[in-house]
Amino acid sequence: MTELNWQKSTYSEEASSCVYLATTPTGTILLRESDEPEAVLSTGPRQLSTLIAVLRKSGRPAHS
């Protein structure tokens, strides 16, 4: 099994809940939150890009 390289979001503050992201060898993107690291969401690059675009368009800060 390949070891994942989890990276902390740049929007996560030091003392707050952090969001982590990892990419699998097949290109799947995995997301988890530091309070519940066993709960992992999976998505693809296109879907994640769409989500980020919608959040930006809504005017809501991505880090709230």
N, C-alpha and C positions, 0 to 999 in steps of 0.2 A: 504494500500500500504506500502510495506517495505521501510524503509529509507536506502539509500545506504551509505556505508562508502567509500568515495572517498579518495584515497591515491595518493600523488604526487610522480612522478617518481624521483628516486635518481639521474638521469641524468639532471634534471631540475635545473637550477641555480636560485638563489633568485630573481634577477632582470629581468629574461627573461621569455619568454612564457613557461608555464609549461604544462606538460602532466599529466593527472590524470587517474587512473584506479579504477574500482570497480567491484565486483563480485556479481551477483544476487543469490538468494537462489537456483535457478535451475542450476547454474554453468556457466551461460553466463557471458562473460567478456565484460565490457563496457569501452570505452576510450573516453576522451574528452580533449580539449585544453583550457587553461585558457582564451584566447582571445575570444573564441566562445563557452562558456559552454553549450549552448542550442543544439549544434551539437554533437550528441553522436553516436559513432560507436559501433557496437556489433560484437562479435566474440566468438569463442570457444577456450578452452585451447589448443587443438591440432593445430588449425590454427595459433594461436598467437605464439606457440612454433616453428612452421615451419617458420613463418616470421622472428623471431629472429635468427634462425639458418641460414637462407639465408643471412640476413644482416651481421652476424658475418663472414660467409664464404666469402662474397664479399670483406672483408677487410675495409669496410666503418665503421667508428665509429657510434655506435647506437645513439649517442647524437647529431649528426650533422644534 
